[in-house]
Amino acid sequence: MQIVKLTATFAVALVLVMTATGLWAAGDSDSAAAAAAAERELVRDPTTGKMILAPRYGGTFSFAAVGTPPSADVWYTHHSYEAINGVNETLALGDWGLDRNVFAFNSDVIPVSAMRGLLAESWTVPDDLTVVFTIRDNVFWHDKPPVNGRKLTAHDIAYNWNRYFGLDQFADQGISPALGGTREGMFASFTATDDRIVVFKLAQPRLDPVSDIFNMISRAIYAPEVIDQYGDAQDWQTNVGTGPYDLVEWVEDSTLLWRRVDNYWGFDEKFPDNRLPYIDEVRSIVIKEPAARIAAIRSRQVDHLGIAGGTMINDIGQVNRLRESNPELQFTPRMYRCETCIGFNTTKKPFDDINVRRAMQMALDLETMNNDFFQGQAHWVPEGIVGTGSLPGYFTPFSEWPEEIKQYYRYDPERAEQLLDEAGYPRGADGVRFKTHNDVWEGRDLPFFELQNAYWRQIGVEVELRPHDGATFVPLIQSLAYEGMSGRETGYFIADAIGILKSNTHSTSTWNAPGVDDPKLDAMLDEASAATDRTEQARLGNEINMYVIANHWFLWSHRVPQMFVYQPWIVGHSDETLLGVMERGPVQFARLWIDQELKDQYVN
């Protein structure tokens, strides 16, 4: 690690900056502050070339969350990663030591080229049906019952993957519901040939099987002894992991607390001599109201707002006001997907009629809404499930859509009313055609959903907004029990275009929120999934994306810049948002450290 002392000139400059921001008072304190600053060690971040405060151990880190997950077991739902990240590890992780000019870690899916082995030391692909992993020889389970600190083996890996896919001893329970049903039949077997080698056998060739494995939504490794003894890993108190943290406290709808594991096996990818984690304790604090979260970061009650707890800021006005009031904060923007979009429950009236769905789309003046509500900074031009930030070839931009499709994505309230009349939903004596509901996750931008409702009211449709916490929202969507509409994501910036299309629309998927049951679409999706040529798969994906767009199973709204915020004393990050699918929160915070002197100047 290259360490340097602050020069006198740099120390004076630092003092001037900190004095200007109100951190240090003028006068006699300046000389003392300069002397303290001169002893601070700097190190060059090998991934960015920037000089930063050298890594330090200790301290606590807190971040805001909108709720606590339903359980600690990702076999049931991917939301459980919010509890077990940093505790239960996976085969591979985004390479924290990679040059950020090569990959910036601001995408939802990390390419294999930007990943490194975590529990897996290495892997090979000897043929088109086989992936072989060599498991590290220096990983140990946490020293707690019923595992008691034994060494991790390849048998543990095979056990977990068999459980996720309902194979071998788990054949009777079937595939994990978190996998959505769309992955069923992908693998033939998972076999540990000794303590270090595990062989993944595919049922049929895949275009990129290693990427499929590393980006699988359910892939965290649990101790087999826990599953055998308790039946699952839903109870956080019985869970045992191999990661840098252990979850030691869970207060429902209040807080989660992770504490560092002494002698964790892993080291910092940037500074390989340093054992992880740097921070002693990480705490998630549930703050449901967006305004309260803003107040918490402004008043320095939390260290971070962002994806770790679904608490990124979507309100452009709030971001601008926060920049003005707290210029010292560190801001990270991210464009990811449309989280103001809608899924229609097409299994029930009135949204079983495509003309009703078309009318709901045509009632929204997307451009005006963007200018007025988002200050012109959102992306309002219509897209499909696969957005323009995905791999080239898998989508068609709106300007190239056929006119027969385009017409229904333009603002035209008069035509929308005509379509509703023709569909058999005339205005009643009170001016209302029908009433429906929009069930959304409470962490989303609720004022904007009310703006959507105002537009629909103008064409005679009354929509009641129903926010839910994650534990309620997920089963509501997966069971198609919601009435009318649900807040759903589209316009993904994602590498796995076929996976996200299949997850959202295949008839076997538990995340098929509209309840699409279209044999033609299923066949198209299955063909695209089986493609082993990238160009052919992209062609098929584009065709599927346009098919979904034409059928209006989803309503397009606005992709909004999401802003993550760190306090100035958090060191070691470079605008990264995650290190793999759902790999965020404690797994990232283990690689950050705290400038305690700077924090003391702000907080005390």
C-alpha positions as CSV (number, residue, x, y, z in Angstrom):
1,M,0.0,0.0,0.0
2,Q,1.5,3.3,-1.1
3,I,1.1,5.7,1.9
4,V,2.1,9.4,2.0
5,K,1.9,12.1,4.6
6,L,-0.1,15.2,3.9
7,T,2.3,18.0,2.8
8,A,2.2,21.3,4.6
9,T,0.7,23.0,1.6
10,F,-2.0,20.3,1.3
11,A,-2.7,20.5,5.1
12,V,-3.2,24.3,4.9
13,A,-5.5,23.9,1.9
14,L,-7.5,21.2,3.8
15,V,-7.8,23.6,6.8
16,L,-9.1,26.4,4.5
17,V,-11.7,24.2,2.9
18,M,-12.9,22.8,6.2
19,T,-13.0,26.2,7.8
20,A,-15.1,27.5,4.8
21,T,-17.6,24.7,5.4
22,G,-17.8,25.5,9.1
23,L,-15.9,22.5,10.3
24,W,-13.2,24.4,12.1
25,A,-13.4,27.8,13.7
26,A,-10.9,30.5,12.6
27,G,-8.1,31.8,14.9
28,D,-6.1,29.7,17.3
29,S,-7.8,26.5,16.3
30,D,-6.4,26.7,12.7
31,S,-2.8,25.9,13.8
32,A,-4.0,22.9,15.8
33,A,-6.1,21.6,13.0
34,A,-3.2,22.0,10.5
35,A,-1.0,20.0,12.8
36,A,-3.5,17.2,13.1
37,A,-4.1,17.2,9.4
38,A,-0.3,16.9,8.7
39,E,-0.3,13.5,10.5
40,R,-3.0,12.0,8.3
41,E,-1.9,9.4,5.9
42,L,-3.1,9.3,2.3
43,V,-3.0,6.3,-0.1
44,R,-3.6,6.1,-3.8
45,D,-6.8,4.2,-4.7
46,P,-5.6,1.8,-7.4
47,T,-9.0,1.7,-9.0
48,T,-9.3,5.4,-9.6
49,G,-5.8,6.9,-9.1
50,K,-7.2,9.3,-6.5
51,M,-5.4,10.1,-3.2
52,I,-7.7,9.2,-0.3
53,L,-7.4,8.8,3.4
54,A,-5.6,5.5,4.1
55,P,-7.9,2.6,5.3
56,R,-8.8,2.6,9.0
57,Y,-10.5,0.1,11.2
58,G,-13.4,0.7,13.6
59,G,-16.5,2.8,13.9
60,T,-20.2,2.3,13.0
61,F,-22.1,2.8,9.7
62,S,-25.8,3.4,9.5
63,F,-28.1,3.5,6.5
64,A,-31.8,4.2,6.0
65,A,-34.2,1.5,4.9
66,V,-37.9,1.4,4.1
67,G,-38.6,-1.8,6.1
68,T,-37.2,-5.1,7.2
69,P,-37.3,-8.1,4.8
70,P,-39.8,-10.9,5.2
71,S,-37.2,-13.5,6.3
72,A,-33.5,-14.3,6.1
73,D,-34.0,-17.1,3.4
74,V,-33.5,-16.1,-0.2
75,W,-35.0,-19.4,-1.3
76,Y,-38.4,-17.7,-0.7
77,T,-37.7,-14.2,-1.9
78,H,-34.7,-12.2,-3.2
79,H,-35.7,-9.4,-0.7
80,S,-34.1,-11.5,2.0
81,Y,-30.7,-10.4,0.6
82,E,-31.4,-7.2,2.6
83,A,-30.7,-9.3,5.7
84,I,-28.0,-11.7,4.7
85,N,-25.7,-9.7,2.4
86,G,-22.3,-9.7,4.1
87,V,-23.3,-12.8,6.0
88,N,-24.0,-15.6,3.5
89,E,-21.6,-15.4,0.6
90,T,-21.8,-16.5,-3.1
91,L,-19.5,-18.1,-5.6
92,A,-18.3,-14.8,-7.1
93,L,-18.6,-11.1,-6.6
94,G,-17.8,-7.9,-8.5
95,D,-14.1,-7.3,-8.4
96,W,-13.7,-4.4,-6.0
97,G,-10.1,-4.0,-7.1
98,L,-10.9,-3.5,-10.8
99,D,-10.0,-0.3,-12.5
100,R,-13.2,1.8,-12.6
101,N,-12.4,2.9,-16.1
102,V,-12.8,-0.8,-17.1
103,F,-16.1,-1.2,-15.2
104,A,-17.7,1.3,-12.9
105,F,-20.1,-1.1,-11.0
106,N,-23.2,1.1,-11.6
107,S,-25.1,-1.6,-13.6
108,D,-27.5,-4.1,-12.2
109,V,-25.8,-7.1,-13.8
110,I,-22.0,-7.4,-13.5
111,P,-20.4,-9.1,-16.5
112,V,-18.2,-12.1,-15.7
113,S,-15.2,-10.2,-16.9
114,A,-15.7,-7.8,-14.0
115,M,-16.1,-10.5,-11.4
116,R,-13.7,-12.5,-9.3
117,G,-14.2,-15.7,-7.3
118,L,-15.5,-15.3,-3.8
119,L,-16.2,-18.8,-2.4
120,A,-15.0,-20.1,-5.7
121,E,-11.3,-19.9,-6.2
122,S,-11.6,-20.6,-10.0
123,W,-13.8,-22.2,-12.6
124,T,-13.6,-23.9,-16.0
125,V,-16.1,-24.7,-18.8
126,P,-14.8,-28.0,-20.2
127,D,-17.7,-28.5,-22.5
128,D,-21.0,-26.8,-23.4
129,L,-22.9,-28.6,-20.7
130,T,-20.5,-28.4,-17.8
131,V,-19.1,-25.7,-15.4
132,V,-16.6,-26.9,-12.8
133,F,-15.8,-24.8,-9.7
134,T,-12.8,-25.1,-7.4
135,I,-13.8,-24.0,-3.9
136,R,-11.4,-22.0,-1.7
137,D,-9.5,-24.0,0.9
138,N,-9.4,-21.2,3.5
139,V,-13.1,-20.3,4.1
140,F,-14.7,-21.2,7.4
141,W,-18.2,-21.0,8.7
142,H,-18.9,-18.6,11.6
143,D,-18.0,-20.2,14.9
144,K,-21.6,-20.8,16.2
145,P,-24.0,-23.8,16.4
146,P,-24.8,-26.0,14.7
147,V,-21.8,-25.5,12.3
148,N,-19.2,-24.4,14.9
149,G,-16.6,-22.9,12.6
150,R,-15.9,-25.9,10.3
151,K,-14.4,-25.4,6.9
152,L,-16.6,-24.7,3.9
153,T,-16.6,-27.5,1.3
154,A,-17.8,-28.1,-2.2
155,H,-20.5,-30.3,-0.7
156,D,-22.0,-27.2,0.9
157,I,-22.2,-25.5,-2.6
158,A,-23.9,-28.5,-4.2
159,Y,-26.4,-28.8,-1.3
160,N,-27.5,-25.2,-1.7
161,W,-27.8,-25.3,-5.5
162,N,-29.7,-28.6,-5.4
163,R,-32.1,-26.9,-2.9
164,Y,-32.6,-23.8,-5.1
165,F,-33.4,-26.0,-8.1
166,G,-35.3,-28.7,-6.4
167,L,-32.9,-31.5,-7.4
168,D,-31.4,-34.5,-5.6
169,Q,-32.6,-34.6,-2.0
170,F,-34.8,-31.6,-2.6
171,A,-36.8,-33.0,-5.6
172,D,-40.0,-33.2,-3.6
173,Q,-40.1,-29.5,-2.7
174,G,-39.4,-28.2,-6.3
175,I,-37.6,-25.1,-7.5
176,S,-37.2,-22.0,-5.4
177,P,-40.2,-19.6,-5.8
178,A,-37.7,-16.7,-5.9
179,L,-36.4,-18.1,-9.2
180,G,-39.8,-17.4,-10.7
181,G,-40.3,-20.8,-12.4
182,T,-38.5,-19.5,-15.5
183,R,-35.2,-21.3,-14.5
184,E,-36.8,-24.7,-14.0
185,G,-35.1,-27.4,-16.1
186,M,-32.0,-25.3,-16.6
187,F,-29.7,-27.6,-14.7
188,A,-29.4,-31.4,-14.7
189,S,-27.3,-31.8,-11.5
190,F,-24.9,-30.3,-9.0
191,T,-22.3,-32.7,-7.7
192,A,-19.4,-32.3,-5.4
193,T,-16.7,-34.8,-6.5
194,D,-14.5,-34.0,-3.4
195,D,-14.3,-31.3,-0.8
196,R,-13.1,-28.7,-3.3
197,I,-14.6,-29.5,-6.6
198,V,-18.3,-29.0,-7.6
199,V,-19.6,-29.8,-11.0
200,F,-22.6,-27.9,-12.5
201,K,-24.3,-29.9,-15.3
202,L,-26.7,-28.0,-17.6
203,A,-29.7,-29.7,-19.1
204,Q,-29.0,-28.0,-22.4
205,P,-26.3,-25.6,-23.8
206,R,-26.5,-22.0,-22.7
207,L,-25.1,-18.9,-24.3
208,D,-23.2,-17.8,-21.2
209,P,-23.7,-20.3,-18.4
210,V,-21.1,-18.8,-16.0
211,S,-22.9,-15.4,-16.2
212,D,-26.3,-17.2,-15.6
213,I,-24.8,-18.8,-12.5
214,F,-23.2,-15.7,-11.1
215,N,-26.3,-13.6,-11.7
216,M,-28.9,-16.0,-10.5
217,I,-31.3,-14.3,-8.1
218,S,-31.1,-17.2,-5.5
219,R,-27.5,-18.2,-5.0
220,A,-26.4,-17.4,-1.4
221,I,-24.8,-20.3,0.4
222,Y,-26.4,-21.4,3.7
223,A,-25.0,-23.9,6.2
224,P,-26.6,-27.3,5.4
225,E,-26.7,-28.1,9.1
226,V,-29.1,-25.2,9.6
227,I,-31.5,-26.3,6.8
228,D,-31.4,-29.9,8.0
229,Q,-32.1,-28.9,11.6
230,Y,-34.7,-26.2,11.0
231,G,-36.2,-26.9,7.6
232,D,-35.1,-23.6,6.1
233,A,-33.1,-20.5,6.9
234,Q,-36.0,-18.0,7.5
235,D,-35.1,-17.4,11.2
236,W,-32.2,-15.0,11.2
237,Q,-31.2,-16.2,14.7
238,T,-30.3,-19.7,13.5
239,N,-28.6,-18.6,10.3
240,V,-24.8,-19.2,10.0
241,G,-22.7,-17.7,7.2
242,T,-19.1,-17.3,6.0
243,G,-19.1,-13.5,5.4
244,P,-17.4,-10.5,7.0
245,Y,-20.4,-9.7,9.2
246,D,-22.9,-11.6,11.4
247,L,-26.5,-10.4,11.8
248,V,-26.9,-9.9,15.6
249,E,-30.1,-8.0,16.0
250,W,-33.4,-7.8,14.1
251,V,-36.2,-5.5,15.4
252,E,-39.2,-5.8,13.0
253,D,-39.8,-2.5,11.1
254,S,-37.2,-0.8,13.2
255,T,-33.6,-2.0,12.7
256,L,-31.1,-4.6,11.6
257,L,-27.6,-4.8,13.1
258,W,-24.5,-6.5,11.7
259,R,-21.3,-6.9,13.6
260,R,-17.9,-7.7,12.2
261,V,-16.6,-11.3,12.3
262,D,-13.0,-11.5,13.7
263,N,-10.6,-13.3,11.5
264,Y,-12.8,-13.3,8.5
265,W,-11.1,-15.1,5.7
266,G,-11.3,-12.3,3.1
267,F,-9.0,-9.4,2.3
268,D,-9.5,-6.0,0.6
269,E,-9.3,-6.4,-3.1
270,K,-7.8,-2.9,-3.4
271,F,-5.3,-3.3,-0.6
272,P,-4.6,-7.0,-0.3
273,D,-2.7,-6.8,3.0
274,N,-5.8,-5.6,4.8
275,R,-8.3,-8.1,6.2
276,L,-11.9,-7.2,5.9
277,P,-14.1,-5.7,7.2
278,Y,-12.9,-2.2,8.2
279,I,-16.1,-1.0,9.9
280,D,-17.1,-2.7,13.2
281,E,-20.9,-2.4,13.0
282,V,-23.4,-1.7,10.3
283,R,-26.9,-0.7,11.2
284,S,-30.1,-0.5,9.0
285,I,-32.6,2.0,10.4
286,V,-36.2,1.8,9.1
287,I,-37.4,5.3,8.0
288,K,-40.5,4.9,5.9
289,E,-41.2,8.5,5.0
290,P,-39.0,10.1,2.2
291,A,-39.1,13.5,4.0
292,A,-37.9,11.9,7.2
293,R,-35.0,10.1,5.4
294,I,-33.9,13.5,3.9
295,A,-34.0,15.0,7.4
296,A,-32.0,12.1,8.7
297,I,-29.1,12.5,6.2
298,R,-29.3,16.3,6.5
299,S,-29.0,16.1,10.3
300,R,-26.3,13.4,10.1
301,Q,-28.4,10.7,11.8
302,V,-27.5,8.3,9.1
303,D,-24.4,7.8,6.9
304,H,-26.1,6.7,3.7
305,L,-29.3,6.8,1.6
306,G,-29.4,4.5,-1.4
307,I,-30.2,1.2,-2.9
308,A,-29.1,-0.8,0.1
309,G,-32.4,0.0,1.7
310,G,-34.4,1.1,-1.4
311,T,-34.0,4.7,-0.1
312,M,-32.4,6.4,-3.1
313,I,-33.9,9.9,-3.7
314,N,-36.1,10.1,-6.8
315,D,-37.3,13.6,-6.3
316,I,-35.1,16.0,-8.3
317,G,-36.3,19.0,-6.3
318,Q,-35.3,17.3,-3.0
319,V,-31.9,16.5,-4.5
320,N,-31.3,20.1,-5.4
321,R,-32.4,21.4,-2.0
322,L,-30.2,18.9,-0.3
323,R,-27.2,20.0,-2.4
324,E,-27.8,23.6,-1.3
325,S,-28.3,22.9,2.4
326,N,-25.5,20.2,2.7
327,P,-22.9,20.7,0.0
328,E,-20.5,18.5,1.9
329,L,-22.6,15.4,1.1
330,Q,-21.4,12.9,-1.6
331,F,-23.9,12.3,-4.4
332,T,-24.0,9.3,-6.7
333,P,-26.6,9.4,-9.6
334,R,-27.8,6.2,-11.2
335,M,-30.1,5.5,-14.2
336,Y,-31.5,2.0,-13.9
337,R,-35.1,1.3,-14.7
338,C,-38.6,2.8,-14.8
339,E,-40.0,2.5,-11.2
340,T,-43.0,4.7,-12.0
341,C,-44.3,2.2,-14.6
342,I,-47.4,0.1,-14.2
343,G,-48.4,-3.6,-14.6
344,F,-52.0,-4.4,-15.4
345,N,-53.7,-7.4,-14.0
346,T,-55.0,-8.8,-17.3
347,T,-56.7,-11.7,-15.6
348,K,-59.5,-9.5,-14.4
349,K,-61.8,-6.8,-15.8
350,P,-61.3,-4.1,-17.0
351,F,-57.7,-4.7,-17.9
352,D,-58.3,-7.9,-19.8
353,D,-59.3,-5.6,-22.7
354,I,-56.3,-4.2,-24.6
355,N,-58.2,-1.0,-25.5
356,V,-58.6,-0.2,-21.9
357,R,-54.9,-0.6,-21.4
358,R,-54.2,1.5,-24.4
359,A,-56.5,4.2,-23.1
360,M,-54.7,4.3,-19.7
361,Q,-51.4,4.9,-21.6
362,M,-52.7,7.5,-23.9
363,A,-54.2,9.5,-21.0
364,L,-50.7,10.4,-19.7
365,D,-48.9,13.5,-21.0
366,L,-45.4,12.0,-20.4
367,E,-43.4,15.0,-21.6
368,T,-45.4,17.6,-19.6
369,M,-45.2,15.4,-16.5
370,N,-41.5,15.2,-16.9
371,N,-41.0,18.9,-17.3
372,D,-43.3,19.8,-14.4
373,F,-42.7,17.1,-11.9
374,F,-39.1,15.9,-12.7
375,Q,-37.8,19.3,-13.9
376,G,-37.0,17.8,-17.3
377,Q,-34.5,15.3,-15.9
378,A,-36.4,12.0,-16.2
379,H,-36.5,9.8,-19.3
380,W,-40.1,9.9,-20.6
381,V,-39.8,8.6,-24.2
382,P,-41.5,5.2,-24.2
383,E,-39.6,1.9,-24.0
384,G,-40.3,-1.7,-23.4
385,I,-39.2,-4.0,-20.6
386,V,-35.7,-3.9,-22.1
387,G,-34.5,-0.3,-22.1
388,T,-32.1,1.6,-24.2
389,G,-29.3,1.2,-21.7
390,S,-29.2,-2.6,-22.2
391,L,-27.0,-4.5,-24.6
392,P,-27.3,-3.3,-28.2
393,G,-29.6,-5.2,-30.5
394,Y,-32.1,-6.3,-27.8
395,F,-34.4,-3.2,-28.2
396,T,-35.8,-0.8,-30.7
397,P,-35.9,2.9,-29.9
398,F,-39.3,4.6,-30.0
399,S,-38.4,6.6,-33.1
400,E,-38.3,3.3,-35.0
401,W,-41.4,1.7,-33.7
402,P,-44.2,1.0,-36.3
403,E,-46.8,3.7,-36.4
404,E,-49.5,1.2,-35.5
405,I,-47.8,0.8,-32.1
406,K,-46.5,4.3,-31.6
407,Q,-50.0,5.9,-31.8
408,Y,-51.1,4.3,-28.6
409,Y,-48.1,5.7,-26.7
410,R,-48.8,9.3,-27.5
411,Y,-50.8,11.7,-25.3
412,D,-54.3,11.7,-26.8
413,P,-57.0,11.9,-24.1
414,E,-59.9,12.3,-26.7
415,R,-58.9,9.0,-28.4
416,A,-58.5,7.4,-25.0
417,E,-62.1,8.3,-24.1
418,Q,-63.2,6.9,-27.4
419,L,-61.5,3.6,-26.8
420,L,-63.1,3.3,-23.3
421,D,-66.5,4.0,-24.8
422,E,-65.9,1.3,-27.4
423,A,-64.7,-1.1,-24.7
424,G,-68.1,-0.7,-22.9
425,Y,-67.0,1.6,-20.2
426,P,-69.0,4.9,-20.7
427,R,-69.1,7.7,-18.2
428,G,-71.7,7.3,-15.5
429,A,-73.9,10.1,-14.2
430,D,-71.0,11.1,-11.9
431,G,-68.6,11.1,-14.8
432,V,-66.8,8.0,-13.7
433,R,-66.3,5.1,-16.1
434,F,-64.8,2.6,-13.6
435,K,-62.8,2.5,-10.3
436,T,-59.7,0.5,-9.8
437,H,-56.6,0.3,-7.6
438,N,-52.9,0.7,-7.9
439,D,-50.9,-1.4,-5.4
440,V,-47.4,-0.1,-5.0
441,W,-44.4,-0.7,-2.8
442,E,-44.3,2.1,-0.2
443,G,-40.7,3.0,-1.0
444,R,-41.7,4.3,-4.4
445,D,-42.5,7.9,-5.4
446,L,-46.1,8.1,-4.1
447,P,-46.7,11.8,-5.0
448,F,-45.9,10.9,-8.7
449,F,-48.4,8.1,-8.6
450,E,-51.0,10.5,-7.4
451,L,-50.2,12.7,-10.4
452,Q,-50.8,9.8,-12.7
453,N,-54.2,9.3,-11.0
454,A,-55.0,13.0,-11.7
455,Y,-54.5,12.3,-15.4
456,W,-56.6,9.2,-15.4
457,R,-59.4,11.1,-13.5
458,Q,-59.6,13.4,-16.6
459,I,-60.7,10.4,-18.7
460,G,-63.2,9.2,-16.1
461,V,-61.1,6.5,-14.4
462,E,-60.8,6.7,-10.6
463,V,-57.6,5.0,-9.2
464,E,-57.0,4.4,-5.5
465,L,-53.4,4.3,-4.5
466,R,-52.5,1.5,-2.1
467,P,-48.9,1.4,-0.7
468,H,-47.6,-1.8,0.9
469,D,-44.5,-2.8,2.7
470,G,-42.3,-5.5,1.0
471,A,-43.6,-8.4,3.1
472,T,-47.1,-7.6,1.9
473,F,-46.4,-6.4,-1.6
474,V,-44.4,-9.4,-2.9
475,P,-47.0,-12.1,-2.3
476,L,-49.7,-9.8,-3.5
477,I,-48.0,-9.5,-6.9
478,Q,-46.9,-13.1,-7.2
479,S,-50.3,-14.4,-6.4
480,L,-52.1,-12.0,-8.8
481,A,-54.3,-11.0,-5.8
482,Y,-54.0,-7.3,-6.5
483,E,-57.0,-5.5,-8.1
484,G,-56.3,-3.7,-11.3
485,M,-52.8,-2.3,-11.4
486,S,-49.5,-2.6,-9.6
487,G,-46.3,-0.5,-9.6
488,R,-43.9,-2.6,-11.8
489,E,-40.5,-2.0,-13.3
490,T,-39.7,-1.8,-17.0
491,G,-37.1,-0.1,-19.2
492,Y,-34.3,-2.0,-17.6
493,F,-30.6,-1.1,-18.1
494,I,-29.6,-4.7,-17.9
495,A,-27.3,-7.3,-19.5
496,D,-29.6,-10.3,-19.1
497,A,-32.4,-9.0,-21.4
498,I,-33.9,-12.4,-22.0
499,G,-33.9,-13.2,-18.3
500,I,-35.8,-10.1,-17.4
501,L,-38.3,-10.5,-20.3
502,K,-39.0,-14.1,-19.2
503,S,-39.2,-13.2,-15.5
504,N,-41.9,-10.6,-16.3
505,T,-44.0,-12.3,-18.9
506,H,-43.6,-16.1,-19.1
507,S,-46.7,-18.0,-18.0
508,T,-44.6,-20.1,-15.5
509,S,-43.0,-17.1,-13.8
510,T,-44.0,-16.1,-10.3
511,W,-43.0,-12.5,-11.2
512,N,-45.4,-12.4,-14.2
513,A,-47.4,-9.5,-12.6
514,P,-49.9,-9.0,-15.5
515,G,-50.7,-12.7,-15.5
516,V,-49.7,-13.1,-19.2
517,D,-50.6,-16.5,-20.5
518,D,-49.6,-16.4,-24.2
519,P,-48.4,-19.6,-25.7
520,K,-46.8,-17.7,-28.6
521,L,-44.9,-15.5,-26.2
522,D,-43.8,-18.5,-24.1
523,A,-42.4,-20.2,-27.2
524,M,-40.6,-17.1,-28.3
525,L,-39.0,-16.7,-24.8
526,D,-38.0,-20.4,-24.6
527,E,-36.4,-20.1,-28.0
528,A,-34.5,-17.0,-27.0
529,S,-33.3,-18.6,-23.8
530,A,-32.0,-21.6,-25.7
531,A,-30.1,-19.5,-28.3
532,T,-26.3,-20.1,-28.3
533,D,-25.6,-17.3,-30.8
534,R,-25.5,-13.7,-29.4
535,T,-26.8,-12.1,-32.6
536,E,-29.7,-14.5,-33.0
537,Q,-30.6,-14.1,-29.3
538,A,-30.6,-10.3,-29.6
539,R,-32.9,-10.5,-32.7
540,L,-35.3,-12.8,-30.8
541,G,-35.1,-10.5,-27.7
542,N,-35.9,-7.4,-29.7
543,E,-38.9,-9.2,-31.3
544,I,-40.1,-10.3,-27.9
545,N,-39.7,-6.8,-26.4
546,M,-41.8,-5.3,-29.3
547,Y,-44.4,-8.0,-28.9
548,V,-44.8,-7.1,-25.2
549,I,-44.9,-3.4,-26.1
550,A,-47.7,-4.0,-28.7
551,N,-49.8,-5.9,-26.2
552,H,-49.7,-3.2,-23.5
553,W,-49.3,-5.6,-20.6
554,F,-47.3,-2.8,-19.0
555,L,-47.7,1.0,-19.0
556,W,-44.7,3.2,-19.6
557,S,-44.1,6.2,-17.5
558,H,-40.7,7.7,-16.5
559,R,-37.3,6.5,-15.7
560,V,-36.0,8.8,-13.0
561,P,-32.4,9.4,-12.0
562,Q,-31.9,7.8,-8.6
563,M,-29.6,9.6,-6.3
564,F,-27.5,7.9,-3.6
565,V,-26.0,10.0,-0.8
566,Y,-23.0,9.4,1.5
567,Q,-21.8,11.5,4.4
568,P,-18.4,13.1,3.7
569,W,-16.6,11.0,6.3
570,I,-17.3,7.7,4.4
571,V,-14.2,6.8,2.5
572,G,-13.3,4.1,-0.1
573,H,-16.2,4.3,-2.5
574,S,-16.3,5.6,-6.1
575,D,-19.9,5.8,-7.0
576,E,-20.4,2.0,-7.0
577,T,-24.0,1.0,-6.5
578,L,-23.7,-2.8,-6.2
579,L,-21.3,-5.7,-6.7
580,G,-23.7,-8.2,-8.3
581,V,-27.4,-9.0,-8.4
582,M,-28.6,-7.9,-4.9
583,E,-25.0,-7.6,-3.7
584,R,-25.3,-4.4,-1.8
585,G,-25.4,-3.1,1.7
586,P,-23.1,-4.7,4.3
587,V,-21.2,-6.7,1.6
588,Q,-20.1,-3.3,0.1
589,F,-19.8,-1.4,3.4
590,A,-17.3,-4.0,4.6
591,R,-14.9,-2.5,2.0
592,L,-15.4,1.2,3.2
593,W,-14.0,3.0,6.2
594,I,-14.7,6.0,8.3
595,D,-12.7,9.2,8.6
596,Q,-13.5,9.5,12.4
597,E,-11.7,12.8,12.8
598,L,-13.8,14.4,10.1
599,K,-17.0,12.8,11.4
600,D,-16.2,14.2,14.9
601,Q,-15.9,17.7,13.4
602,Y,-19.4,17.5,11.8
603,V,-21.2,15.5,14.5
604,N,-19.8,16.8,17.8
